[in-house]
Amino acid sequence: MTVDAREDSPEHAPGHSIESDPVLVTGMSGAGLSSAARVLEDLGWYVSQNLPAELMVELVELCRREDSPVDKLAMVTDVRSRSFHGGLQQVLDELGDKGINPTILFMDARDDMLIRRFDTVRRTHPLQGADTLSIGIAREREALAGIKERADVVINTSDLSVHDLRRAIESSFATIDNMRQHVTVQSFGFKNGAPSDADLVVDVRFLPNPYWEPDLRPFRGVDKPVSDYVLAQPAAREFIDNFVAMFSTMVEGYRREGKSFITVAVGCTGGHHRSVAVAAEIARQLDEMDGLDVSVNHRDICRG
């Protein structure tokens, strides 16, 4: 068992008890749990790593005492933690009975990427045993299926750089204490696959493609010539207005169901032009709505 806390983390005055429900970080081995822990530490969270499930409830209760120096708690756990199978579900249920509802961050990645990462570091999978790496990964996916279903945020790190991962986590958790709903609007290219962690996926391939305009081809959707071209299309304006109107009717329902993190994915063919311009405009309009923290990222803008 290890409990890690950065030596240079900001100190909290005695008597400052935890202000928000804890964050639980879990997911597939090799998907970036350690990186997520470092980002949360940098954001001022006290991070415990691989605490046995039986002790998690005790830690949360300890941090909620009035004399606790911890105001933000994150617990990182993976299959190496004792009693992980079923035990983590029991922890969540027990905390829920006490009125404590952790925000669950689930780190995921494609099997081929996990295999490549394990091969690179020459490690065996915790559930591999005498079998193949693929079998170990399959066992872990089965064990984590129920937790993933309960997750508030799922981050697939297959195509993310370390810097992209940091931005994704920061955008989700930097403002968690204000109890606002966080919306991530992500552009992508269908030729690279639709994001598996999106709550809403929309397709803007019906719009004229700037790629076929020789003067616009070298630019991307973040550049004014392309953005102006895409957003000047009557179909684009109508689509964006209709989507924002539809989304505004969904926000209260998401809030009522306790969904604090929403991912909207906007796709075109390559993720360079149309989806980028439309995602940026949707994010701009959603950012004007009350009670929302909005961020935008462009998954495939540098590909190809």
Buried (B, 14 or more C-beta within 10 A) or exposed (E): EEEBEBEEEEEBEEEEBBEBBBBBBBBBBBBBBBBBBBBBBBBBBBBBBBBBBEBBBEBBBBBBEEEBBBBBBBBBBBBEBEEBBEBBBBBBEBBEEEEBBBBBBBBBBBBEBBBEBBEEEEEEBBBBEEEEBBBBBBBBBEBBEEBBEEBBBBBBBBBBEEEBBBBBBBBBBBEBEEEBBBBBBBBBBBEBBEBEBBBBBBBBEEBBBBBEBEEBEEBBBBBEBBBEBBBEBEEBEEBBEEBBEEBEEEBEEBBEEEBBBBBBBBBBBBBBBBBBBBBBBBBBBBBEBEEBBBBBBBBBBEBE
